[in-house]
Amino acid sequence: GLRILKQCKPKYTIIENVKGLLSIDGGKTIELIMRDLREAGYFCHYEVINSKDYGIPQNRERIFIVGFLDYEAYYRFQFAPKQPLTKMLKDVLESDVDKKYYLSETAIKGFQRHTERMVERGNGFKFNPTDGNNIASSITTKAGGRPDDNFVRVLGRLDIKGDDYIKRVYDDEGISPCL
């Protein structure tokens, strides 16, 4: 990417990455990136932006680096102001979903049996399907072990192989985590 910037010299550049970029090597990596961009002739701003602060019902924090060859353009630039979140996940999901995507009674009973086994082992796993009129338990999601402000109702977990995040079944009233 840097090689292309040096060769092509576009007036502006936008670089997007994970928020964790700020903490790699105690912050040295972001310092190196900013130094390389300055040496390539770019004046840069960077900020962590969360999609939920811009009208999207998803908790997705990303770092954006915006670079300018022209100092005046750099000086005039500001990241957009945050907006109140007015949509929930259910507002962007399809309302007419084919029944093939619903959990079968057999699957629900399997998850309930799994819950019983997990509770016996002292694990906090719970699968509590609702009819939509109840409120499921809330958990605080964690990114890299750091609690964040995204409180998502998890209705249950799928009994499948893979990382925990692909097993979660979320309530459509919440803000979606980064999937």
C-alpha angles and dihedrals in degrees: 000000000000091000090055092049091051093048101040100031098203113195091240137022132192119197121187128189144145119299089241088073086084093062102041109121090358092300096311094116094059089046090053092049092050091047092050091050091049090050089051088056101261128135106209143196122191133190140166108243125192115206091219088066090061103052099277116121093223129098101226118149116194133165116236122197114194117192132191131190089204116070093208091056089048091050093050095047122105129171112247116270117256119262128212113257109247101164128072127201091264089060092064100037123092113264096205105057124173112252090236088078093056122094113258122233088251092054092047091051089048091053090048091052089048089051091053091052092048093049090051089054092050094252117143093227114135132175110193113164115200135200090236094262094085131070116237122221116279127230131186110241117225130213112202090339094304115117113233134190096262108111108188126181107230111201094190146310130262117240095233136120119264142060120334094249093065091052098058121106109203132205113246091226092071139073110270116242118230103286 
